[in-house]
Amino acid sequence: MADYNREEMKRRLREGDYLELSSAAGTFEVWAEPFGNPPAVFYEGEPYPMAELEQVVDKILASLASGELRCRWVGKRDD
């Protein structure tokens, strides 16, 4: 789980990696569009301002730590 730290997760999302999150309720992907109009991070099917990337990553890390979520990197965004 070495690459599930805050800075690494933010960097990978900004660089176009998709993170797949799985819980008892289902599976969804998290990704960022830093050059979108407006820039956004997508979490639980909702867009959040890119400025909230750190808060989104903190939510993910807290859920991972509590055992509510599992995650894995699944690929790059097609630009």
N, C-alpha and C positions, 0 to 999 in steps of 0.2 A: 504493500500500500504506500510505497515511498512517494509516488507521484500524486498522491491525494492530499497534498498540503496546500495551503491557501495560495501562495505565490505561484506555484507550478500550475495549479488549476486555473487561476486567472490568466496566466500567460498562454496556456494551451487553448482556452476558450477564445481569447483575443486573436490567436493565430489560426483559428478555423477548425479546431477539433470539436467533435460532437461527444458529449458525455451522456451515456445511457444510464438512467436511474431506474431501479426496480424496487418495488415494495409489494406488500400484500394487496394493495389496491390496484396495481398494474405497473406498466412500464412507460416511461416517456423520455424524450431527449432534451438536453440543455445545450444551447449553442449561442454564440454571440455574432452580431453583425455590426462590428465597429465602424464600418464605412456606410452603413445604411442611412436612410433619410427618414426618420432620425436614427442615430446609432442606438442599438438595443441589444439586450440579452433576453433570450426566450427561456422561460422556466415554468413548468406546469402548464404549458400551452398558452401562456400569457407573455406579451412583450413588456419588459421593464427598461427604463432608461439605462443606457450604458454606464452612467454615473453610479448606478446601483449594483454593478457587477460584484463588488466586494460583499455587499449584504446578501446577494443571492448565493455566492460561494460560502459565506458563513452559515446560511441555512442548510446547504448541502452537507457541509462538514459536520454540523451539529446532528443532523439526521443519520449520517454515517456512524458517528461516534455512539449514538444511542442504539444502533442496530436496526433502525427503522428502514434504512435504505441499503441497497448494494449498488455499486456502479462500476462501469467500465468505459474506456474510451473506444469509440466505434468507427472513427474515420474523420476525414477532412471535408469541409464545406467545398462544394464545387463552385468556384468563382469564374 
